Amino acid sequence: MITGNLSGVATTLRGELVGEDRAFLGVSTDTRTLESGQLFFALIGPRFDGHRFLGAAAGRAAAGAVVSRECSDALPCIRVPDTLRGLGELATDWRGRFDIPVVGVTGSAGKTTVKEMTAAILAESRATLVTRGNLNNEIGVPLTLFGLAARHRAAVIEMGANHAGEIARLGAMAKPSIGVVTLAGAAHLAGFGSVEGVARAKGELFTALPEDGIAIINVDDCYAGLWRRMAGSRRVLGFGLGPGADYSARDLRMEVKGAAQIEFRLVCPLGEAPVSIPVAGRHNVVNALAAAAAAAAAGASLSDIAIGLAKTPTVQGRMQLTRGVAGSRIIDDTYNANPGSMRAALDFLSGLEGLAWAVIGDMGELGDQAARMHAEIGEYARSVGVEKLFGVGELAGEAVARFGPGGKTYPDVDSLVRDLRPMLHADVNLLVKGSRSAGMERVVAALADAPTPGAVEGTR
């Protein structure tokens, strides 16, 4: 964990120290969780201003604060022009003190799963820092990097973005030696403009790599060629189920008996090995291949890969199977959604024995293409054999309208649950999915017959 003194921070940030010099241990941006001795950054956002909480920071025994406005008489302050920029600059400086392999992970879908899988593999042989939850933005990445300590021998850093240039900035902070782009899809189109815009923005991770860095590329993605060009002269490893992959799989077999499990044979430059992963969906085999390639690039053995993937912790709301009322089966994929991940979840649903029903919420940040893309999901659901489609929200209603007979739209979760609960029975497989903002986990909570399983994330 980052440690130092206020005068050193002032020097790094080219700021002015007002008050006494003190030692600090750790950084916080939230006084609700701030611990004694930490350095508080007074960030400013659209709906908050950390300068309002300097008194609270002093009350919780902060060592000092980094500010861009007024200082507090109650604790020493370091005045800088921009506290968010200062947060990133301090994180960049701290990251630079560690000569370890760092895996950066981004993509339109699957990045949290790949992050967890990669960390699980690396943890078999070394202490590994991993992004907690989805702390993957310009605040979360610095906070993750501040967790680096002498004991760590590797790090896995998730990076998210909704505008061009963000991955480049996060890459400059994290200084990854290995970069993974899971895929490019129709996500955050309001900020990127097009799927090609998404692909170029994700590819910024490869340009952030050093010349001896390793780019991990999805050979099944139509933008693989673009990413190879962005990687330049850097070494490239490909993963996927199609031809040309360095890390591929054969003999896929999926079992769904209470919990999901996929078995396959990993084929890679290290050799071949049987692999079992405790997750559902063919797309998660591809995620496992990405993780295997990234971990191997960081020094993991074939044995580490097989054992680590088998131990991958489940991520709450990521293709989790749970028992629903009246013996039904719920596929909880409520963590987030975009058109690509929605199709992948529907593919999994349609492959299960029994009736295929789905509850979907709105998919966010699709810009002026939102209505069309939701309608296409309704059409796709019909084409793969979904019998009933329930929608919550105006955009989800576009999917239901295109789906046709067997579909129904609801204005809110409560009305949906009232209708759906008595309809469920033992032959029903119910997929529940939507963007984070749709709050579809409330549907799972209302219809589950037992508590949903938790997730394990953090430093290993």
N, C-alpha and C positions, 0 to 999 in steps of 0.2 A: 504493500500500500504506500502511496506517495507520502513522503515526509520531508520536512525541511524547516526553514524559518521564513518569516515574512519578508525580510530584507532580500533574501534570495529570489523570492517570487517577484518582488518589485523590480529587481534587476532583469529577470527573464522577460517580464511583461513591459519593461521600459515605463514603469509607473512610478508614482510618488507614494512613499510610505508616510502616513500621518499617524503618529503615535509610537509606542514602544515596539521594539522588535521582539517577536515571540516565536517559539517553535510550534509547529502544527503537525498533526497526523491525520491525513485524510481530507477529502473535499466534500462539501455538500452544497446543493442548490435549493434545498427545501428545509426550512426551519422545523417542520413537523417531525422530521427524522434526523435532524442534525445531532451529532454526538459531541460531547465535551472534547475540546482540543482540535476540532476540525476547522478548516478554512471555509468560510461561507462566500459564495459568489452571488451577488445581488443581480440576478438576471432580469431583463425587462422583456415582456411579451405583449401580445395584443390584449390580454385580459389580466395581466398581473405585472407587478413591479416589486422586485425583491428588496428595493430600498425601504419599502414600508415595513419590512420585517427585521430591520437591523437591531431593534430593541429586543425582539424575540431571540435573535441569534446571540446577543450578549447574555440574555437570561439563561440560555442553554450552554453557556460557557464556551462559545466559539473562540478560537485563538485570534481570529481577526476576520475582516471582510474585504472582498474586492468589489469596488464600487465605481460607478461612472458619474454619480451625482454627489449629493451631500454625504459627508462622513458622519459617524456617530461618536458622541463623546464617550460612549460606554465601552467601545472596543477599538483597537487599532484598525486602520483601513489602508488599503492600497488603491489609489485612484488611477483608473485607466480610461481611455476614451470609450471602450466598448467591452462590457463584461463578458458577453458571449464569445467574442473573438479572443478575449483573454483566457477564457476557459479552454478553448481549443489550443491556444499557444502553449499554455502550461502542460496540457496533455501531450502535445507534440514533443516538448522538451523531456518529459518523463519517459515517454515511449523510447526516445533515443538513447536511453541509458541501458537498454536491455538488448543483448545480442542473441536473440532467440528466433526460431521460425514463427512467423505470424501468418495465420490463414485469414484472409478477408473473404467474406461470403456475401453476395448480393444476388438479386434476381427478382422476377415478378412474382414467383411463387416458389415455395419449397426452401427458402433460405433459412428459416428457423429450424426446420427439420434437418437440413444438411449441417447446420451449425452444431446441433445437438449430436448428430451421428459422428461428425468429425471429432468433436471433443471427447466423446465416449471412446473412440478408437485410441486417440492420443493418450488418454488417461490410463490406458493399460500399461504404459511404460514411463510416463513422466507427469509431473504436476502441470496442469493446463488451466490457464485462465480462459473463461468462456463468457460471452455476453449473457447477462441474466435477462430472462424474459425477452422483450423486443426493444431493449434500450439501444436502438440502432440509428439514432439521428444525431444532429449536431450537439445535442446535450448528452444523450445516452452513450455515444462512443467515447467522449472524453471521460465520463464517469467510469466506464469500463476500464479504460486504459490506466486510470489512477489506481486500479486494483493490482497492477503488476507489482510483484515482489521478487526478492532474490530467489525464492524457492521455485518460481515458475520456469519451466523449460520449453513452453510453447504457449501460444494464445490463439483463440479462434474468435474473430470479431465479426459480428453481423453488421451490415451496412444497408440502410434503406434510403430511399429518395423519392421525391415527387416532382422534382425539377432538374433540368440539366445542370451539371456543375456540382451537385451535392456529393456524388460519389467521389469525384476528384478531390474535393475538400476533405472528406472523411478519410480517403486514402492517404492524403498528405499527412494527416494526424497519425493514423495507425501504422503507416509504413509497412504494409504487408509484403512478405516475401513470396507468398503464394496467393493467387486470386481465383475465386470460383464464381462464375455466373451460372446460376441454375437454369434459367430460361428467360426469354423475353415474351411478354404477353400483354394483353389489353388491360393494363393496370395504371392508375393515375394518369389517364389520357388527358385529363383537364390540364395537367402540368406539362406533359411531354408532347402532346399534340397528335402523335401517331405511334404505332407499335415500333416502327423504325426509330423514332425518337427515343422510345424506351430502351431499345437495344443499344443505341449509341451511348445513352446515359449510363447504362449498366456496364458497358465496355470501358468506361472511364477507369474502372478498377484495374484493368490490364495496363493502361498507360501509367498508373500509379506505381506499378511494380518496378523494382530495380532491374537493370539490364540482365542480371543473372537470376531474376525471378522466374516463377513458373505459373503459366496461365492454364487454368483447368476449364475446358470448353465443352459444352453440350453439343456433340456432333449431330444429334437428331434435330436440333433447332435450325430453322431456316436462316438464322443470322450467324451461324457458325463461321461462315466465310468472313463476315464483317469483323467478328471478334478476332479471328486469326490475323487479319490485317492490323487491327488495333494493337495486338500483342507484339507486332513487329518482329524483332530478332530474338525475342524471349522464347524460352522453351515452352512447348505446348503439349499438354496431355489431354486427350479426348475421352469423354465418357458417354455412354448411351447404349441403346439396344440395337441401333442400326450399324451398318458397315463403317469401318474406319475408326472404331472406338478402341482406345488403349485399355480401357476398363469397361468390360461388358459382362453380360449375364446369359446363362443358358439354363435349360431344365427348370424353368420357373414353375412353382407349385404353391398355391395359396390354400390355407385352411382357415375356416371360421367356425370355431367351436367355443362360444363364449367370448373369447378374445381372438383377434386376428393374428395370423402368423404367415409370413411369406418365406419360402425356402427357394434358393437358387444356387447355381454354381458360379462363383466369381472367376472370371478369366482376365488376367492382367499381367503386366511385365514381371511381377513377382512370382507368378505361377498360378495355380488354380486351387480353389478351396470351397467347400460347402459353406453356405452362409444362411443364417436364419435371422429375420428381423421381426420384431413384435409390433408391426404396424400393418395397416390395410392399404390396398391399392397398388396397381402396377406402377403408377408414377413414383411411389416410394422406393421401388427397386432402382429407378433412375437416380433418385436422391441418394440412395446408398452407394451407388457407383461413383457419384460425385464426391461423397465423403471419403470413400476408399482412395480415390485418386489424390485428394488433397492431403489426407493423412499420410499416405505413402510418400508424397513429395516432401513432407515434414520429417520423414524418417521412420514411420511406423512399419512394422513387419507384417507379413501375410497373416500370421497368427493373431497379432494385435487387431487387425482389421476384422477377422471373423469373430473373435471374442467380443470386441468392442461394439460391433453392430448388434450382436445379440443382446447386449446390455443397454442399448439405447433407451433412455427414459421417454415415456410418452409425453407429449406436449398437450396440455389441456385444450380441448376443442379441435384437435387435429386428427381426423379420421379415427376417433375413439368409438369403440362399440360398447354399448351398455344396454341392460335389460330395461324395456319399457313396460308400461302398464299392460295387463292382460297377456303377458308373455311375448309381447312384440319385441323387436330388436331395433334400437336406435343407433344410427351412425351419426355421431356428433362431430361435425366439421364446421363448427361455428366460429372458429378463430378469426377467419377473414374470408373474402371471396373476390374473385375476378372471373371473367368468362372462361379462362383456361382451367383454373382450379375447379370451377363449377362443373365443367365437362368431365374432368377427371373423376370427380366424386360421383357423378351420374353414371359413368362407365362402371365404377366399382359396384354401385347399387344394382345396376342391371345384371351383373354377373352373379348375384346371390340367389339361392333357392328361395322361392316364396314370392310374395307380392312386393312390387317396387313402388313405394310412395315417397314423395319428397315435399318438404316444406322449405321454401326459399324466401329470403328477405332481399331487400334492395342491395345491389352492388354499387359501391360509391366511386366517385372520381372518374367517371367515364366520359365526362364532357358532353358535347352535343351528340355523341353516338350512343348515349345511355339507353334510350328507348329501343333503338334497333337491336342493340346487343342483348338486352333482356328478352326481347321477342325471339331472338335466335336461340336463346337458352330454352325457351318453351318448346320450340320446334325440335331442338336436339333431344330434350327429355322424351318427347313423343317417339322420336326415331329409334331410341335405344330401348324402348319397351316399358317406360314408366307408366303405371296405370292411373295414378292420381297425383296431381300437382297442386299444392296449396301455396298461396303467396301472401305475404304480409308487406303492405306498402304499395305505393303508386307504381313504381317501376317494376316490382315483382308482378304486379297486375298485368303488365305488358307480356310477360312470359306466360302467364296463365291464359290470357286471351289467345295467344298463338297456339298454345297447347291444345285448347279446345275442350271437348267433352271429357269430364273427369277432373276438371280444374275448377278452383274456386279461390277468390281473393278476399282477404279480410283486412279491415282497417287497423287492427292491432293484435297483439299476441293473445290477450285475454279472450277475445271472441274466437280466435282460431282454436285455442285450447279447449274451450267449452264445446265446440263442435267436434273436434278431432278425438278427444279422449275416449268417448264411448264407442268410437268406430274402430279402435285398435283391437287386434287379436293376435294370436300366436303366429299366424302366417305372414304378418306384415313386417317388412323391412322399411324403416322410416329414416330417410336422410334429412338432416336439418343443417342448413347452411345459409350464410349471408355475410355481408361485410361487417366489420367490427362495429360500425355505427348502427347496424340494424338490431343489435342486442339479441340475436337468435338463441343465445344460451339460455334465455328465459323459457323458451319452448322446451328445451331438453330438461331443464329443472322441473318443469310442470308435468312432463310426461314420463320421466324416468321412474322406474320401480325401485331403484336403489341409488345411493349417492354416486355421482359420476367420479371416475378415478382421477387422482390428482396428477400433477406434473412435477418433475424434479429438475431444477435448473440451477446453475450457479457455478462456482469454482470447484474444480475436481482435483 
